[in-house]
Amino acid sequence: MPKIILTADQTMMSEYNNNEFLGFAACFPTVISEWLFKKIFCPPIKRGKDGRAPFANCGTRKIEAVLLASGFSEDEVAVVRPQDIDMFIDDETMAIGITTNDPLGLGPASSTFSTLLGKETFSAYSFRKLVSNPLIWKKNIKLIVGGPGAWQLEDERIRAKMGIDTVVLGEGELEAAELFRKAVEGEALPGFVHGGVVPLDKIPNVRNPTINGLVEIARGCGRGCKFCNPTMQEFRCREIPDIIREAKINLDAGKGILLHAEDVLRYKADGPVPNKEAVVELFRECLNLTDKVFISHFALASALSKPELLEELKDMLGLGPKYWYTGQTGIETGSPRIAKMELAGKALPFRAEDWPQIVRDAHGVMNDNYWYPCSTLIFGIPGETQDDVRMTRELVEDVNRYKSLVVPLFFVPIGVLQKERFFGPDDMGPEHWKLLATCMEHDFKWAPRLASDSIGLSGMGMLKGFGLKTIIGTMERKSKKYMKLMKEGENPMKLSEEGI
């Protein structure tokens, strides 16, 4: 049996019906049944023949690779599904490493939906279920937790309540081997570790397949938005041979290629303008292996500054009216003042004062090339006024003619703004409610069409695709009476208070 088990909660150990973007459903409050949630959004990965997880989160696979390179054998390190942990624990098991995105449901999307609907998110529920496993407590196994959501566990009281020994904040490859060695040898562990920025030559290649074929092509961003974590500042791009090596591991396992970076269009760029030749070469090398090549994130300013890049990628990918491409991006605000104050780097190489026009023009360029943006907005950025919110609403109304999605999020104090306070429903003014209604109308208009035309959703199957559209339709019907109030700038929660 292994000395070290690596895992993640159920919401991270899924292939999301072969669509990475359905993973955002982990942020949903538990207002639908767990059965339906798993069926449509988050079905568990099937157990491998050896009992281990055949696919895992990319971050988990990186830590696995570090441990194997540091001297631990494959018998000593096992990556398993959370529901299979008991199968692998015995007297030799000394440590469990957990990757987490949102352990307490405090992330921007989670805090938005959970506070509006008054329910715990599936991400928080699943993490709590994992760390409360009775066998872990009985065997006194060390718990080491890391990942993008690790910042939520900084409070020592929370760690003690959940039985967590160590939390790693930031990148973990430089610290993982020593932490797990100490755990295996019974040495004392630090309660909190700040992971350093990992140099390119220290980022390991994964040894085994990742969920949905995700391949990390770059780390960091460098645009300097104040609400991002500091580790996002240093931009590093991995070399194509390493990327292809990992892609082949996933292809051999029957998966496609999901290129991951904060801005895939800036791969190998020296500054804010995309390096067209480098991006085209990357896609060409991947397309030589498979036609199933997708991306995770991009920046609107990058798309607008190199429209000829989108046009070439359109031809390479074979995009068209019934074959659309997508990725996640950020609008965040429609206010030039807020853009200049909090996210000036997001507009580069253009001026932050022109941010609303950049967003409009980028949507047009992307739709012209059969790309649709899945964008986020942030409610309650520090210093925001009702006039700033009104400008954001007007921007969303302008982009309504473009095929796209807009996801509103409440401000969460991280990065440079970590000393600010959380934003919630009680902080919303009339313009916030109007903006929320505008976002909902936009998404109810486009979401069903995107479910039909998106490459990413095409692998769901007819039945599950129909189920997704049914859920969207049901949400639209049930929200109409609330949206009427929101459009008038009123808090719709008073409907519940009045018993309507």
NUBA-387653 format. One record per residue (C-alpha): residue number from 1; residue in three letters; y negated, z negated, x negated. Coordinates in nm, 2 decimals, always signed. Layout:
BEGIN
  num  residu      py      pz      px
  NUM     ALA       Y       Z       X
...
# end
This chain:
BEGIN
  num  residu      py      pz      px
    1     MET   +0.00   +0.00   +0.00
    2     PRO   -0.36   +0.07   -0.12
    3     LYS   -0.58   -0.18   -0.29
    4     ILE   -0.89   -0.01   -0.14
    5     ILE   -0.93   +0.14   +0.21
    6     LEU   -1.22   +0.37   +0.29
    7     THR   -1.32   +0.44   +0.65
    8     ALA   -1.61   +0.46   +0.90
    9     ASP   -1.65   +0.37   +1.26
   10     GLN   -1.51   +0.59   +1.53
   11     THR   -1.84   +0.78   +1.59
   12     MET   -1.82   +0.90   +1.23
   13     MET   -1.45   +0.98   +1.21
   14     SER   -1.46   +1.27   +1.45
   15     GLU   -1.51   +1.65   +1.42
   16     TYR   -1.72   +1.65   +1.74
   17     ASN   -1.53   +1.93   +1.90
   18     ASN   -1.60   +2.14   +1.59
   19     ASN   -1.98   +2.10   +1.63
   20     GLU   -2.16   +1.87   +1.39
   21     PHE   -2.46   +1.85   +1.62
   22     LEU   -2.26   +1.69   +1.90
   23     GLY   -2.24   +1.39   +1.66
   24     PHE   -2.58   +1.29   +1.77
   25     ALA   -2.41   +1.17   +2.09
   26     ALA   -2.32   +0.86   +1.88
   27     CYS   -2.68   +0.75   +1.96
   28     PHE   -2.60   +0.76   +2.34
   29     PRO   -2.60   +0.43   +2.52
   30     THR   -2.27   +0.32   +2.67
   31     VAL   -2.37   +0.44   +3.01
   32     ILE   -2.08   +0.68   +3.03
   33     SER   -1.71   +0.59   +2.99
   34     GLU   -1.57   +0.56   +2.65
   35     TRP   -1.30   +0.81   +2.76
   36     LEU   -1.55   +1.07   +2.86
   37     PHE   -1.76   +1.01   +2.54
   38     LYS   -1.46   +1.07   +2.32
   39     LYS   -1.33   +1.37   +2.52
   40     ILE   -1.66   +1.57   +2.53
   41     PHE   -1.85   +1.45   +2.22
   42     CYS   -1.64   +1.24   +1.98
   43     PRO   -1.26   +1.29   +1.99
   44     PRO   -1.09   +1.10   +1.71
   45     ILE   -0.96   +1.29   +1.41
   46     LYS   -0.59   +1.34   +1.43
   47     ARG   -0.39   +1.12   +1.20
   48     GLY   -0.24   +1.30   +0.89
   49     LYS   +0.13   +1.32   +0.83
   50     ASP   +0.09   +1.05   +0.56
   51     GLY   -0.10   +0.83   +0.80
   52     ARG   -0.43   +0.90   +0.62
   53     ALA   -0.73   +1.08   +0.76
   54     PRO   -0.71   +1.45   +0.68
   55     PHE   -1.09   +1.48   +0.71
   56     ALA   -1.37   +1.23   +0.65
   57     ASN   -1.74   +1.19   +0.62
   58     CYS   -1.89   +1.36   +0.31
   59     GLY   -2.03   +1.03   +0.19
   60     THR   -1.69   +0.87   +0.22
   61     ARG   -1.53   +1.15   +0.02
   62     LYS   -1.79   +1.12   -0.25
   63     ILE   -1.71   +0.75   -0.30
   64     GLU   -1.34   +0.83   -0.29
   65     ALA   -1.40   +1.09   -0.57
   66     VAL   -1.59   +0.83   -0.78
   67     LEU   -1.31   +0.57   -0.74
   68     LEU   -1.04   +0.82   -0.84
   69     ALA   -1.25   +0.94   -1.14
   70     SER   -1.30   +0.57   -1.25
   71     GLY   -0.93   +0.50   -1.29
   72     PHE   -0.80   +0.41   -0.95
   73     SER   -0.49   +0.61   -0.85
   74     GLU   -0.45   +0.80   -0.52
   75     ASP   -0.20   +0.53   -0.42
   76     GLU   -0.46   +0.26   -0.46
   77     VAL   -0.73   +0.43   -0.26
   78     ALA   -0.67   +0.54   +0.10
   79     VAL   -0.92   +0.71   +0.34
   80     VAL   -0.80   +0.62   +0.69
   81     ARG   -0.92   +0.63   +1.05
   82     PRO   -1.06   +0.30   +1.18
   83     GLN   -0.78   +0.27   +1.44
   84     ASP   -0.52   +0.30   +1.16
   85     ILE   -0.65   +0.03   +0.93
   86     ASP   -0.38   -0.22   +1.03
   87     MET   -0.11   +0.03   +0.92
   88     PHE   -0.24   +0.02   +0.56
   89     ILE   -0.34   -0.35   +0.51
   90     ASP   -0.10   -0.57   +0.32
   91     ASP   -0.13   -0.84   +0.06
   92     GLU   -0.24   -0.59   -0.20
   93     THR   -0.54   -0.48   +0.00
   94     MET   -0.85   -0.63   -0.15
   95     ALA   -1.15   -0.42   -0.03
   96     ILE   -1.26   -0.20   +0.26
   97     GLY   -1.55   +0.04   +0.21
   98     ILE   -1.73   +0.15   +0.53
   99     THR   -1.97   +0.44   +0.56
  100     THR   -2.22   +0.39   +0.84
  101     ASN   -2.51   +0.59   +0.99
  102     ASP   -2.62   +0.34   +1.26
  103     PRO   -2.44   +0.01   +1.26
  104     LEU   -2.68   -0.18   +1.48
  105     GLY   -2.81   +0.11   +1.69
  106     LEU   -3.16   +0.08   +1.53
  107     GLY   -3.20   +0.44   +1.42
  108     PRO   -3.47   +0.65   +1.57
  109     ALA   -3.25   +0.83   +1.83
  110     SER   -3.04   +0.52   +1.91
  111     SER   -3.34   +0.28   +1.95
  112     THR   -3.50   +0.54   +2.18
  113     PHE   -3.21   +0.59   +2.42
  114     SER   -3.08   +0.23   +2.41
  115     THR   -3.42   +0.07   +2.49
  116     LEU   -3.49   +0.32   +2.76
  117     LEU   -3.16   +0.27   +2.93
  118     GLY   -3.09   -0.09   +2.83
  119     LYS   -2.75   -0.04   +2.69
  120     GLU   -2.58   -0.07   +2.34
  121     THR   -2.52   +0.26   +2.17
  122     PHE   -2.17   +0.39   +2.10
  123     SER   -2.26   +0.38   +1.72
  124     ALA   -2.33   +0.01   +1.74
  125     TYR   -2.03   -0.06   +1.97
  126     SER   -1.80   +0.12   +1.74
  127     PHE   -1.92   -0.04   +1.42
  128     ARG   -1.90   -0.39   +1.57
  129     LYS   -1.54   -0.31   +1.69
  130     LEU   -1.45   -0.20   +1.33
  131     VAL   -1.58   -0.50   +1.14
  132     SER   -1.44   -0.75   +1.39
  133     ASN   -1.08   -0.64   +1.33
  134     PRO   -0.88   -0.96   +1.33
  135     LEU   -0.66   -0.86   +1.04
  136     ILE   -0.95   -0.80   +0.81
  137     TRP   -1.08   -1.15   +0.87
  138     LYS   -0.73   -1.30   +0.85
  139     LYS   -0.66   -1.14   +0.51
  140     ASN   -1.01   -1.23   +0.39
  141     ILE   -1.06   -0.87   +0.27
  142     LYS   -1.40   -0.78   +0.11
  143     LEU   -1.62   -0.55   +0.31
  144     ILE   -1.85   -0.32   +0.12
  145     VAL   -2.08   -0.11   +0.35
  146     GLY   -2.31   +0.18   +0.26
  147     GLY   -2.45   +0.50   +0.41
  148     PRO   -2.77   +0.61   +0.57
  149     GLY   -2.78   +0.32   +0.81
  150     ALA   -2.72   +0.05   +0.56
  151     TRP   -3.09   -0.06   +0.58
  152     GLN   -3.01   -0.21   +0.92
  153     LEU   -2.78   -0.47   +0.75
  154     GLU   -3.03   -0.61   +0.50
  155     ASP   -3.07   -0.94   +0.68
  156     GLU   -2.83   -1.19   +0.52
  157     ARG   -2.76   -1.36   +0.86
  158     ILE   -2.64   -1.03   +1.01
  159     ARG   -2.41   -0.97   +0.71
  160     ALA   -2.27   -1.32   +0.74
  161     LYS   -2.21   -1.29   +1.11
  162     MET   -2.02   -0.96   +1.07
  163     GLY   -1.83   -1.07   +0.76
  164     ILE   -1.99   -0.81   +0.53
  165     ASP   -1.98   -0.90   +0.16
  166     THR   -2.20   -0.63   +0.01
  167     VAL   -2.44   -0.37   +0.15
  168     VAL   -2.54   -0.07   -0.07
  169     LEU   -2.88   +0.07   +0.02
  170     GLY   -2.94   +0.43   -0.10
  171     GLU   -2.70   +0.65   -0.30
  172     GLY   -2.38   +0.47   -0.40
  173     GLU   -2.21   +0.68   -0.66
  174     LEU   -2.35   +0.49   -0.96
  175     GLU   -2.25   +0.14   -0.82
  176     ALA   -1.93   +0.21   -0.63
  177     ALA   -1.67   +0.19   -0.91
  178     GLU   -1.80   -0.15   -1.04
  179     LEU   -1.83   -0.30   -0.70
  180     PHE   -1.48   -0.21   -0.60
  181     ARG   -1.34   -0.32   -0.93
  182     LYS   -1.49   -0.66   -0.88
  183     ALA   -1.35   -0.68   -0.53
  184     VAL   -1.00   -0.58   -0.65
  185     GLU   -1.01   -0.83   -0.93
  186     GLY   -1.14   -1.11   -0.71
  187     GLU   -1.48   -1.15   -0.87
  188     ALA   -1.79   -1.25   -0.68
  189     LEU   -1.99   -0.96   -0.51
  190     PRO   -2.36   -0.93   -0.47
  191     GLY   -2.48   -0.94   -0.12
  192     PHE   -2.72   -0.65   -0.15
  193     VAL   -2.73   -0.36   -0.40
  194     HIS   -3.00   -0.09   -0.43
  195     GLY   -2.83   +0.23   -0.53
  196     GLY   -3.01   +0.44   -0.78
  197     VAL   -3.10   +0.81   -0.75
  198     VAL   -2.78   +0.99   -0.88
  199     PRO   -2.84   +1.26   -1.14
  200     LEU   -2.69   +1.60   -1.07
  201     ASP   -2.42   +1.56   -1.33
  202     LYS   -2.31   +1.23   -1.18
  203     ILE   -2.26   +1.36   -0.82
  204     PRO   -1.89   +1.42   -0.80
  205     ASN   -1.71   +1.70   -0.63
  206     VAL   -1.50   +1.58   -0.33
  207     ARG   -1.13   +1.58   -0.38
  208     ASN   -1.03   +1.62   -0.01
  209     PRO   -1.17   +1.79   +0.31
  210     THR   -1.48   +1.68   +0.49
  211     ILE   -1.56   +1.67   +0.86
  212     ASN   -1.64   +2.01   +0.99
  213     GLY   -1.64   +2.15   +0.63
  214     LEU   -1.97   +1.99   +0.53
  215     VAL   -2.07   +2.07   +0.18
  216     GLU   -2.37   +1.90   +0.02
  217     ILE   -2.58   +2.16   -0.16
  218     ALA   -2.89   +1.94   -0.24
  219     ARG   -3.02   +1.59   -0.22
  220     GLY   -3.36   +1.46   -0.15
  221     CYS   -3.66   +1.64   -0.01
  222     GLY   -3.97   +1.57   -0.20
  223     ARG   -4.21   +1.65   +0.09
  224     GLY   -4.32   +1.28   +0.09
  225     CYS   -4.33   +1.19   +0.47
  226     LYS   -4.42   +0.83   +0.49
  227     PHE   -4.15   +0.74   +0.74
  228     CYS   -3.86   +0.85   +0.52
  229     ASN   -3.66   +0.65   +0.27
  230     PRO   -3.78   +0.65   -0.09
  231     THR   -3.45   +0.80   -0.21
  232     MET   -3.55   +1.12   -0.02
  233     GLN   -3.83   +1.19   -0.26
  234     GLU   -3.64   +1.33   -0.56
  235     PHE   -3.52   +1.69   -0.48
  236     ARG   -3.20   +1.80   -0.66
  237     CYS   -2.99   +2.11   -0.60
  238     ARG   -2.62   +2.14   -0.69
  239     GLU   -2.49   +2.45   -0.87
  240     ILE   -2.31   +2.72   -0.67
  241     PRO   -1.98   +2.69   -0.85
  242     ASP   -1.96   +2.32   -0.74
  243     ILE   -2.06   +2.41   -0.39
  244     ILE   -1.79   +2.69   -0.37
  245     ARG   -1.53   +2.45   -0.52
  246     GLU   -1.58   +2.21   -0.24
  247     ALA   -1.60   +2.49   +0.02
  248     LYS   -1.26   +2.61   -0.08
  249     ILE   -1.11   +2.27   -0.03
  250     ASN   -1.24   +2.27   +0.33
  251     LEU   -1.13   +2.63   +0.38
  252     ASP   -0.78   +2.56   +0.26
  253     ALA   -0.77   +2.29   +0.53
  254     GLY   -0.87   +2.54   +0.80
  255     LYS   -1.24   +2.46   +0.82
  256     GLY   -1.55   +2.67   +0.78
  257     ILE   -1.85   +2.59   +0.56
  258     LEU   -2.14   +2.37   +0.68
  259     LEU   -2.41   +2.37   +0.42
  260     HIS   -2.59   +2.04   +0.41
  261     ALA   -2.94   +1.96   +0.27
  262     GLU   -3.26   +1.82   +0.41
  263     ASP   -3.39   +2.18   +0.39
  264     VAL   -3.12   +2.44   +0.33
  265     LEU   -3.39   +2.71   +0.30
  266     ARG   -3.54   +2.54   -0.01
  267     TYR   -3.22   +2.56   -0.21
  268     LYS   -3.32   +2.60   -0.58
  269     ALA   -3.68   +2.63   -0.48
  270     ASP   -3.95   +2.53   -0.74
  271     GLY   -4.20   +2.39   -0.49
  272     PRO   -4.24   +2.42   -0.11
  273     VAL   -4.18   +2.80   -0.08
  274     PRO   -3.81   +2.90   -0.06
  275     ASN   -3.64   +3.08   -0.34
  276     LYS   -3.52   +3.38   -0.15
  277     GLU   -3.29   +3.51   -0.42
  278     ALA   -3.12   +3.18   -0.47
  279     VAL   -3.06   +3.12   -0.09
  280     VAL   -2.93   +3.47   -0.04
  281     GLU   -2.70   +3.43   -0.34
  282     LEU   -2.57   +3.10   -0.20
  283     PHE   -2.50   +3.25   +0.15
  284     ARG   -2.34   +3.57   -0.01
  285     GLU   -2.10   +3.36   -0.21
  286     CYS   -2.00   +3.16   +0.10
  287     LEU   -1.97   +3.46   +0.32
  288     ASN   -1.74   +3.62   +0.06
  289     LEU   -1.50   +3.33   +0.16
  290     THR   -1.55   +3.32   +0.53
  291     ASP   -1.78   +3.43   +0.81
  292     LYS   -1.80   +3.07   +0.94
  293     VAL   -2.10   +2.95   +0.75
  294     PHE   -2.34   +2.71   +0.92
  295     ILE   -2.63   +2.48   +0.81
  296     SER   -2.74   +2.13   +0.89
  297     HIS   -3.12   +2.11   +0.84
  298     PHE   -3.42   +2.32   +0.76
  299     ALA   -3.80   +2.29   +0.75
  300     LEU   -4.03   +2.48   +0.99
  301     ALA   -4.28   +2.54   +0.71
  302     SER   -4.01   +2.69   +0.49
  303     ALA   -3.90   +2.93   +0.76
  304     LEU   -4.26   +3.04   +0.82
  305     SER   -4.35   +3.08   +0.45
  306     LYS   -4.05   +3.32   +0.39
  307     PRO   -3.99   +3.52   +0.72
  308     GLU   -3.82   +3.79   +0.52
  309     LEU   -3.55   +3.54   +0.42
  310     LEU   -3.46   +3.47   +0.78
  311     GLU   -3.45   +3.85   +0.85
  312     GLU   -3.20   +3.90   +0.56
  313     LEU   -2.99   +3.60   +0.66
  314     LYS   -2.99   +3.74   +1.02
  315     ASP   -2.83   +4.06   +0.89
  316     MET   -2.59   +3.88   +0.66
  317     LEU   -2.47   +3.65   +0.94
  318     GLY   -2.45   +3.92   +1.21
  319     LEU   -2.69   +3.73   +1.44
  320     GLY   -2.80   +3.88   +1.77
  321     PRO   -2.87   +3.82   +2.14
  322     LYS   -2.54   +3.65   +2.20
  323     TYR   -2.49   +3.50   +1.86
  324     TRP   -2.76   +3.25   +1.77
  325     TYR   -2.80   +3.02   +1.47
  326     THR   -2.94   +2.67   +1.45
  327     GLY   -3.02   +2.37   +1.24
  328     GLN   -3.21   +2.04   +1.28
  329     THR   -3.58   +2.02   +1.19
  330     GLY   -3.88   +1.80   +1.25
  331     ILE   -4.20   +1.86   +1.45
  332     GLU   -4.28   +1.49   +1.47
  333     THR   -4.63   +1.53   +1.60
  334     GLY   -4.87   +1.79   +1.74
  335     SER   -5.18   +1.61   +1.61
  336     PRO   -5.34   +1.76   +1.30
  337     ARG   -5.49   +1.41   +1.22
  338     ILE   -5.15   +1.24   +1.22
  339     ALA   -4.99   +1.53   +1.03
  340     LYS   -5.25   +1.50   +0.76
  341     MET   -5.22   +1.12   +0.75
  342     GLU   -4.85   +1.07   +0.76
  343     LEU   -4.66   +1.39   +0.69
  344     ALA   -4.89   +1.62   +0.49
  345     GLY   -4.61   +1.74   +0.27
  346     LYS   -4.41   +1.87   +0.57
  347     ALA   -4.67   +2.15   +0.62
  348     LEU   -4.67   +2.28   +0.26
  349     PRO   -4.74   +2.55   +0.15
  350     PHE   -4.98   +2.55   +0.44
  351     ARG   -5.25   +2.30   +0.54
  352     ALA   -5.15   +1.98   +0.73
  353     GLU   -5.46   +2.04   +0.95
  354     ASP   -5.28   +2.36   +1.08
  355     TRP   -4.96   +2.19   +1.16
  356     PRO   -4.95   +2.27   +1.53
  357     GLN   -5.00   +2.64   +1.46
  358     ILE   -4.74   +2.63   +1.19
  359     VAL   -4.49   +2.49   +1.45
  360     ARG   -4.58   +2.76   +1.70
  361     ASP   -4.56   +3.04   +1.45
  362     ALA   -4.23   +2.92   +1.30
  363     HIS   -4.07   +2.90   +1.64
  364     GLY   -4.17   +3.26   +1.70
  365     VAL   -4.04   +3.38   +1.36
  366     MET   -3.71   +3.20   +1.41
  367     ASN   -3.65   +3.33   +1.76
  368     ASP   -3.73   +3.68   +1.64
  369     ASN   -3.44   +3.64   +1.40
  370     TYR   -3.20   +3.47   +1.65
  371     TRP   -3.25   +3.12   +1.51
  372     TYR   -3.33   +2.83   +1.75
  373     PRO   -3.47   +2.50   +1.61
  374     CYS   -3.34   +2.17   +1.72
  375     SER   -3.65   +1.96   +1.66
  376     THR   -3.74   +1.59   +1.66
  377     LEU   -4.06   +1.42   +1.78
  378     ILE   -4.17   +1.07   +1.69
  379     PHE   -4.34   +0.85   +1.95
  380     GLY   -4.56   +0.57   +1.82
  381     ILE   -4.63   +0.68   +1.46
  382     PRO   -4.87   +0.40   +1.33
  383     GLY   -5.23   +0.49   +1.41
  384     GLU   -5.14   +0.73   +1.69
  385     THR   -5.38   +0.74   +1.99
  386     GLN   -5.33   +0.87   +2.34
  387     ASP   -5.53   +1.18   +2.24
  388     ASP   -5.28   +1.25   +1.95
  389     VAL   -5.00   +1.22   +2.20
  390     ARG   -5.17   +1.46   +2.44
  391     MET   -5.19   +1.72   +2.16
  392     THR   -4.82   +1.67   +2.10
  393     ARG   -4.75   +1.73   +2.46
  394     GLU   -4.96   +2.05   +2.46
  395     LEU   -4.77   +2.17   +2.16
  396     VAL   -4.43   +2.12   +2.33
  397     GLU   -4.56   +2.30   +2.63
  398     ASP   -4.66   +2.59   +2.40
  399     VAL   -4.32   +2.62   +2.24
  400     ASN   -4.14   +2.60   +2.58
  401     ARG   -4.13   +2.99   +2.58
  402     TYR   -3.91   +2.98   +2.27
  403     LYS   -3.54   +2.90   +2.27
  404     SER   -3.52   +2.56   +2.12
  405     LEU   -3.45   +2.19   +2.17
  406     VAL   -3.69   +1.90   +2.13
  407     VAL   -3.56   +1.55   +2.09
  408     PRO   -3.81   +1.26   +2.13
  409     LEU   -3.76   +0.95   +1.91
  410     PHE   -3.92   +0.61   +1.89
  411     PHE   -4.08   +0.52   +1.56
  412     VAL   -3.86   +0.31   +1.33
  413     PRO   -4.02   +0.13   +1.04
  414     ILE   -3.86   +0.27   +0.73
  415     GLY   -3.98   +0.42   +0.40
  416     VAL   -4.35   +0.35   +0.31
  417     LEU   -4.40   +0.23   +0.67
  418     GLN   -4.12   -0.03   +0.67
  419     LYS   -4.36   -0.32   +0.73
  420     GLU   -4.49   -0.17   +1.06
  421     ARG   -4.33   -0.27   +1.39
  422     PHE   -4.07   -0.09   +1.60
  423     PHE   -4.21   +0.12   +1.89
  424     GLY   -4.05   +0.08   +2.23
  425     PRO   -4.09   +0.15   +2.60
  426     ASP   -4.33   -0.14   +2.64
  427     ASP   -4.56   +0.03   +2.39
  428     MET   -4.58   +0.36   +2.58
  429     GLY   -4.90   +0.47   +2.74
  430     PRO   -4.96   +0.73   +3.01
  431     GLU   -4.95   +1.03   +2.76
  432     HIS   -4.62   +0.91   +2.61
  433     TRP   -4.46   +0.92   +2.96
  434     LYS   -4.61   +1.27   +3.02
  435     LEU   -4.48   +1.38   +2.68
  436     LEU   -4.13   +1.24   +2.75
  437     ALA   -4.12   +1.44   +3.08
  438     THR   -4.23   +1.75   +2.91
  439     CYS   -3.95   +1.72   +2.65
  440     MET   -3.69   +1.66   +2.92
  441     GLU   -3.81   +1.97   +3.11
  442     HIS   -3.79   +2.18   +2.79
  443     ASP   -3.44   +2.06   +2.71
  444     PHE   -3.30   +2.10   +3.06
  445     LYS   -3.43   +2.46   +3.05
  446     TRP   -3.27   +2.56   +2.72
  447     ALA   -2.97   +2.33   +2.66
  448     PRO   -2.73   +2.51   +2.90
  449     ARG   -2.82   +2.85   +2.76
  450     LEU   -2.78   +2.72   +2.40
  451     ALA   -2.44   +2.59   +2.49
  452     SER   -2.34   +2.95   +2.57
  453     ASP   -2.51   +3.14   +2.29
  454     SER   -2.49   +2.91   +1.99
  455     ILE   -2.24   +2.99   +1.72
  456     GLY   -2.20   +2.61   +1.67
  457     LEU   -2.09   +2.55   +2.02
  458     SER   -1.86   +2.85   +2.05
  459     GLY   -1.56   +2.66   +1.92
  460     MET   -1.56   +2.39   +2.19
  461     GLY   -1.35   +2.59   +2.43
  462     MET   -1.43   +2.69   +2.78
  463     LEU   -1.33   +2.36   +2.95
  464     LYS   -1.52   +2.13   +2.71
  465     GLY   -1.82   +2.37   +2.72
  466     PHE   -1.82   +2.35   +3.10
  467     GLY   -1.80   +1.98   +3.08
  468     LEU   -2.10   +1.96   +2.85
  469     LYS   -2.30   +2.18   +3.09
  470     THR   -2.19   +1.97   +3.38
  471     ILE   -2.32   +1.65   +3.21
  472     ILE   -2.65   +1.82   +3.14
  473     GLY   -2.68   +1.93   +3.50
  474     THR   -2.60   +1.59   +3.63
  475     MET   -2.86   +1.43   +3.40
  476     GLU   -3.12   +1.67   +3.52
  477     ARG   -3.05   +1.60   +3.89
  478     LYS   -3.05   +1.22   +3.84
  479     SER   -3.37   +1.22   +3.64
  480     LYS   -3.59   +1.42   +3.89
  481     LYS   -3.73   +1.12   +4.07
  482     TYR   -3.81   +0.95   +3.74
  483     MET   -3.97   +1.26   +3.59
  484     LYS   -4.21   +1.29   +3.89
  485     LEU   -4.36   +0.95   +3.79
  486     MET   -4.36   +1.03   +3.42
  487     LYS   -4.56   +1.35   +3.48
  488     GLU   -4.82   +1.14   +3.64
  489     GLY   -4.83   +0.91   +3.33
  490     GLU   -4.65   +0.62   +3.50
  491     ASN   -4.36   +0.41   +3.38
  492     PRO   -4.05   +0.53   +3.57
  493     MET   -3.88   +0.20   +3.51
  494     LYS   -4.06   +0.05   +3.81
  495     LEU   -3.83   +0.25   +4.03
  496     SER   -3.55   +0.02   +3.93
  497     GLU   -3.77   -0.28   +3.98
  498     GLU   -3.85   -0.17   +4.33
  499     GLY   -3.48   -0.10   +4.41
  500     ILE   -3.53   +0.27   +4.47
# end
